Amino acid sequence: MTAGQGPRREKVARAVAEEPRAADPARLVPLVRDGTLHHCRGRLADDTTILAVRPRTSAGH
């Protein structure tokens, strides 16, 4: 973990623990995006990419 990731990572982990569907990429990306924008007071100083990857199931789907 790089410096400064702790509190945001903990908030995401807590959100997923409270609502497992928050781990779905369609819900996770906005959660991380909104939290990041809130953390930087609505402005990013540089380009940012948010990527959510879902592990394959044993059936390969």
C-alpha positions as a Markdown table, in Angstrom:
| # | Residue | x | y | z |
|---|---|---|---|---|
| 1 | Met | 0.0 | 0.0 | 0.0 |
| 2 | Thr | 1.4 | 3.4 | -0.9 |
| 3 | Ala | 1.2 | 6.4 | 1.4 |
| 4 | Gly | -2.3 | 7.9 | 1.7 |
| 5 | Gln | -4.2 | 4.8 | 0.5 |
| 6 | Gly | -5.2 | 3.6 | 4.0 |
| 7 | Pro | -8.3 | 5.5 | 4.8 |
| 8 | Arg | -9.8 | 5.2 | 1.3 |
| 9 | Arg | -9.1 | 1.5 | 1.2 |
| 10 | Glu | -10.7 | 1.1 | 4.6 |
| 11 | Lys | -13.8 | 3.0 | 3.5 |
| 12 | Val | -14.2 | 0.7 | 0.4 |
| 13 | Ala | -13.6 | -2.4 | 2.5 |
| 14 | Arg | -16.2 | -1.3 | 5.0 |
| 15 | Ala | -18.7 | -0.5 | 2.3 |
| 16 | Val | -18.2 | -3.9 | 0.7 |
| 17 | Ala | -18.5 | -5.6 | 4.1 |
| 18 | Glu | -21.8 | -3.8 | 4.8 |
| 19 | Glu | -23.1 | -4.4 | 1.3 |
| 20 | Pro | -21.4 | -7.2 | -0.7 |
| 21 | Arg | -23.0 | -6.0 | -3.9 |
| 22 | Ala | -20.8 | -2.9 | -3.6 |
| 23 | Ala | -18.0 | -5.1 | -5.0 |
| 24 | Asp | -19.7 | -5.3 | -8.3 |
| 25 | Pro | -17.6 | -3.3 | -10.8 |
| 26 | Ala | -20.6 | -1.2 | -11.8 |
| 27 | Arg | -21.0 | -0.1 | -8.2 |
| 28 | Leu | -17.4 | -0.2 | -7.1 |
| 29 | Val | -16.0 | 2.2 | -9.7 |
| 30 | Pro | -18.4 | 5.0 | -8.7 |
| 31 | Leu | -17.8 | 4.3 | -5.0 |
| 32 | Val | -14.0 | 4.8 | -5.5 |
| 33 | Arg | -14.4 | 7.7 | -7.9 |
| 34 | Asp | -16.7 | 9.6 | -5.6 |
| 35 | Gly | -14.5 | 8.9 | -2.6 |
| 36 | Thr | -11.4 | 10.1 | -4.5 |
| 37 | Leu | -13.1 | 13.3 | -5.6 |
| 38 | His | -14.3 | 13.9 | -2.1 |
| 39 | His | -10.8 | 13.4 | -0.8 |
| 40 | Cys | -9.3 | 15.9 | -3.3 |
| 41 | Arg | -12.1 | 18.4 | -2.8 |
| 42 | Gly | -13.6 | 17.7 | -6.3 |
| 43 | Arg | -10.5 | 18.3 | -8.4 |
| 44 | Leu | -7.8 | 15.9 | -9.6 |
| 45 | Ala | -4.4 | 17.4 | -10.3 |
| 46 | Asp | -3.7 | 14.7 | -12.9 |
| 47 | Asp | -5.3 | 12.0 | -15.0 |
| 48 | Thr | -6.7 | 9.1 | -13.0 |
| 49 | Thr | -7.9 | 5.6 | -14.0 |
| 50 | Ile | -10.1 | 3.4 | -11.9 |
| 51 | Leu | -10.1 | -0.3 | -12.9 |
| 52 | Ala | -12.2 | -2.9 | -11.2 |
| 53 | Val | -11.3 | -6.5 | -12.0 |
| 54 | Arg | -13.6 | -9.4 | -11.1 |
| 55 | Pro | -11.9 | -12.8 | -10.6 |
| 56 | Arg | -13.1 | -15.6 | -12.8 |
| 57 | Thr | -15.4 | -18.2 | -11.4 |
| 58 | Ser | -14.5 | -21.8 | -11.5 |
| 59 | Ala | -16.8 | -22.2 | -14.5 |
| 60 | Gly | -14.8 | -19.6 | -16.4 |
| 61 | His | -17.7 | -17.1 | -16.6 |
